[in-house]
Amino acid sequence: MVSISALYFSLFLVKLLPLDSIYRISKFLAKIVYLVAGRHRCVAEEGLKIAFGDTIGSKQIKTIILGCFEESIKGALETLVCCQCPAKIKEQISIKGSEYLEQALTRGKGAICVSAHFGNFPLLMVRLQFAGFPCAIILRPMRDENIDRFLLKKIKFFGLESIYTKPAKACVDKALSFLKKNGIFSLQLDQNFGSGRGVFVDFFGKQAATATGPVVMALRSKAAIMPVFIIRKEDNTQEIIIEPEFVIEKKENFDETVKVNIAKLTKIIENYIRRYPAQWSWIHRRWKSRPASGEGH
């Protein structure tokens, strides 16, 4: 676990380096991580084999995993740089499709950005806030209270609201209240959600436990659902891609409506992963939870 002293030391180090040097260091560090992080490497290999089967070989798997590690390191170091120099956020991250979000907000019901762990996703809401959209960040409480205070200070500095994931009811209430103010927040829908409160939907041809929050909250609040992703380009600049508003398909009952639409949103995420496999976080066991017999079909 990162300590607050290590965090401040890292902030000092990256302040001395230009971004180009940080990106070169990230590539070098990714190779080291690949060699020493055996457990994470195995999780990534397992996930890639589940997702792509025999369509990719061992060489391509290694390339994707190296890219995954490199993306994580770049994102972390890049974020530290941006914490000290917010102007870098506008320089490094462009936005495509902002007109879709602007149009959705004309209804005054807010918007839920459905996203995934691509690129420097922690800066996604920051960049939209800088573009004039009222944004909040939903975050887990940190174990280290000093780091927690540091993060809250930075979130406030960037002009965003903060919403803690716990306690769950307070999180939902605050999120719905923020939507009533025509605000925006992002939910990553690409991780295992095996608490029993999610649904099993198809993901790369295999059932995966998935959270239902975006659709449930959209149905309750009438907020727009906007698929939004941040993708890294070859020159290490990034682009936020805002897709047209996702239209909820209504089914015979509430549960079926939720499941059908979560499945559709998951398919959108899968399509992005197929296009940018090295930019997704494969070190998470996405298929860890398994459906009970007969469930998820």
Secondary structure, 3 states (H helix, E strand, C coil): CCCHHHHHHHHHHHHCCCHHHHHHHHHHHHHHHHHHCHHHHHHHHHHHHHHHHHHCCHHHHHHHHHHHHHHHHHHHHHHHHHHHCCHHHHHHEEEECHHHHHHHHCCCCCEEEEECCECCHHHHHHHHHHCCCCEEEEECCCCCHHHHHHHHHHHHHCCCEEEECCCHHHHHHHHHHHHHCCCEEEEECCCCCCCCCCEEEEECCEEEEECCHHHHHHHHHCCEEEEEEEEECCCCCEEEEECCCECCCCCCCHHHHHHHHHHHHHHHHHHHHHHCHHHECCCCCCCCCCCCCCCCC
